[in-house]
Structures are given as structure tokens and as C-alpha cells.
Amino acid sequence: MEKKKTIRKPDWLNIIGILLILTGLTIGGIDLFTKYTDRRDQAQELQDFMKAPQLTDTSEMPEEDANKNVWGAITIDKLGVNHLIAKTNDWSYLNRYVVAYESSPNPPENGNFAIAGHNGNCASCVFRDFDKLETGDIVKLDDKVNTYVYKIEKIFTVFHTDVSVLDHTPNEATLTLITCTRQSTEDEYRTIVKATLVETIPN
């Protein structure tokens, strides 16, 4: 007597689970690829900026210069940071650069050169490892004319409304780095790194 073939019903839970896993892997892959291309483009932009000739007062500027607010670069060897600085009050630049307050006096002038940057996993979130910094560590700024070497003096946390960290320092050239304490858009605290200029090296 011929046996009847058993037709297995599809296991919809397994199928849905597999589809969800594949969707997650696809989204994760796209996110990683986007971050990779963003970081590659930013690294190339940094190289292009540092290789470009220094402009003079008589240099002809293009009518629309996408990098007109790029001031220089910041390097923190301990964290592997090497990133462009935009000097502007347009905070949308934080999506690509770290941003120096437009009113900050340029080094090596006395005063407080204040720079804000994102803490997170985005390509421009280069201030994400501040918890690894210690007093005595070195931060360098480069405007293509000089390299300014700063030594970290203090690291502390403030509430986000505390703007005293931006106070002018008329008797010395200082650097203030500012970022969110936690990797969250809702973090109400800021980690502050205060450093003092110890050397100016002509490029």
C-alpha cells in the first residue's frame, strides 16, 4: 500500500525571523559602509587642506568656497584624532568638522580658543574617547603656518548651561575642548578639557 506523502506547512515564524535577521544585517552593512565612506572623504579633505597653498590677503578666492570656514586641524595622538576644524557659529558644521567658536582668538594670541565636537559613533564624532585623556597629555592645532602644542591641565564635567568654560583668558593662550559626556543626543552634561599653549612650532 502506497504511503501518503506528508506536506510540511511552512514555518512562518522561522521565515519571519530569517527575514528580520537579513534586514538587520543589510541595515547594519549600509550604516558601516556610510561611516567608512564619510571617514574616507574627511581624511581626503584633511589631506587636501593641508597640502593646499597658504592663502594671502591678495589671493583670489572662488565665489563659492565650501571650505571657507575651515581654520586648520586638531591632532590628539593618544586618541588617534586628526580632524579638520571649522571656525564658525554655524553649528551644522559639526556634522562634518569639529567647530571652533568664531569669537575665539586665534593662537598664539592670549585667550581661550574653544572647540566643540560630537561624542558618538558617527564619522565626525572624533571626541568620543575623552575618558582616556589625562592631565599632561598633548593636543596639537595646525593652521598650516604653525603647529600649536598644548598640554592638558584639567578635565572635568559641567552642566550643559554652564558657559563659564568659554570665559576669556587674557593672560595666557588656552584651549578648551567640549563634548557631550555620554554618547546621547539628550545628554545634559559636557566633558571639558582645558589645556595651555606650551610651544609654537613654525611649519
Secondary structure, 3 states (H helix, E strand, C coil): CCCCCCCCCCCHHHHHHHHHHHHHHHHHHHHHHHHHHHHHHHHHHHHHHHHCCCCCCCCCCCCCCCCCCEEEEEEEHHHCEEEEEEECCCHHHHHCCEEECCCCCCCCCCEEEEEECCCCCCCCCCCCCHHHCCCCCEEEEECCCEEEEEEEEEEEEEECCCHHHHCCCCCCEEEEEEEECCCCCCCCEEEEEEEEEEEEEEC
